[in-house]
């Protein structure tokens, strides 16, 4: 029986549909696409993020103290396309003629799954490694240890309170559960009853329902004993479909419903085989609010892809913090992770570039605040 093969645009559309079903995390965060990156230097965009401030209480019926004036600092997030996940397979003439009955299912589907898991892994790594300002430690029964009635709401309401205190917007909040925390939620009759709809379809998928203003999802990409309550602006996901090269006879790029990918196929006559490639461009970032500190930069240097800046006074920065450098030098300017603090007035970060000899500099280095738009929840099941 002859094989029936789809055209390039049909293959790409089918792959995109599979990608939509595979991805959970990228659809829960703020997403940036191709139009945001065209013409941008270093494949990077700087996104303005509305300020988050904490309200204060003022004395009632007395006027003994002045009000406290807070500085309103609008934050920006640097999002860079710096990852290129792909899956490439070779299909021999024999396989194409005798073995492949459904190209989309047998070839495209596993390729797309691999790319999808890689994309989701990027977002999961960004979420789990965030510099959280609020961690919740929860201990409770799950599974064989018994029911957990009421604990789901306790977890959700505590997370809600933490976000409320930071004035995080109510709309767009997500509660992401690892496998063990999902078990606790599904053992809570109050949560299950609140989301009963006469069908178990919702529980078979990643979306579990709503609780305390959160859309609740399961993710197998995060640790089983963790959960994360966050607003969609807490994390950014950049995703662009590469263009189809002019030299490829069959292929298509699609960007639809927040997902982007490319499928291409050609023939290698030297080995008598087809080649099929599914690929995507991606990048992630975390939104940090507030300012920990700003230091005046007086000197710059770069050796072996390590930038070293000197400050006028003790900077009080620490390794692992995110710093934004602004010294009117494109080699040094940008947002980076501090890799070291050799002294109280010097700090380093990775920067791939030709060496720069030590020279005077003028500008600032600002360490960002904490991740207040999200709450990390660590769960330990009792015996």
HELIX and SHEET records of a PDB file:
HELIX    1   1 UNK A    8  UNK A   22  1                                  15    
HELIX    2   2 UNK A   25  UNK A   27  5                                   3    
HELIX    3   3 UNK A   34  UNK A   37  1                                   4    
HELIX    4   4 UNK A   41  UNK A   43  5                                   3    
HELIX    5   5 UNK A   93  UNK A   94  1                                   2    
HELIX    6   6 UNK A   95  UNK A   99  3                                   5    
HELIX    7   7 UNK A  103  UNK A  103  1                                   1    
HELIX    8   8 UNK A  104  UNK A  108  3                                   5    
HELIX    9   9 UNK A  109  UNK A  128  1                                  20    
HELIX   10  10 UNK A  143  UNK A  145  5                                   3    
HELIX   11  11 UNK A  151  UNK A  165  1                                  15    
HELIX   12  12 UNK A  179  UNK A  186  1                                   8    
HELIX   13  13 UNK A  189  UNK A  194  1                                   6    
HELIX   14  14 UNK A  201  UNK A  204  1                                   4    
HELIX   15  15 UNK A  232  UNK A  234  5                                   3    
SHEET    1   A 3 UNK A  30  UNK A  32  0                                        
SHEET    2   A 3 UNK A 235  UNK A 240  1                                        
SHEET    3   A 3 UNK A 281  UNK A 286 -1                                        
SHEET    1   B 2 UNK A  44  UNK A  49  0                                        
SHEET    2   B 2 UNK A  75  UNK A  80 -1                                        
SHEET    1   C 4 UNK A  86  UNK A  92  0                                        
SHEET    2   C 4 UNK A 273  UNK A 279 -1                                        
SHEET    3   C 4 UNK A 259  UNK A 268 -1                                        
SHEET    4   C 4 UNK A 250  UNK A 256 -1                                        
SHEET    1   D 6 UNK A 135  UNK A 140  0                                        
SHEET    2   D 6 UNK A 374  UNK A 381  1                                        
SHEET    3   D 6 UNK A 226  UNK A 231 -1                                        
SHEET    4   D 6 UNK A 173  UNK A 177 -1                                        
SHEET    5   D 6 UNK A 214  UNK A 218  1                                        
SHEET    6   D 6 UNK A 207  UNK A 211 -1                                        
SHEET    1   E 7 UNK A 289  UNK A 303  0                                        
SHEET    2   E 7 UNK A 306  UNK A 311 -1                                        
SHEET    3   E 7 UNK A 346  UNK A 350 -1                                        
SHEET    4   E 7 UNK A 334  UNK A 343 -1                                        
SHEET    5   E 7 UNK A 322  UNK A 326 -1                                        
SHEET    6   E 7 UNK A 356  UNK A 370 -1                                        
SHEET    7   E 7 UNK A 289  UNK A 303 -1                                        
END                                                                             
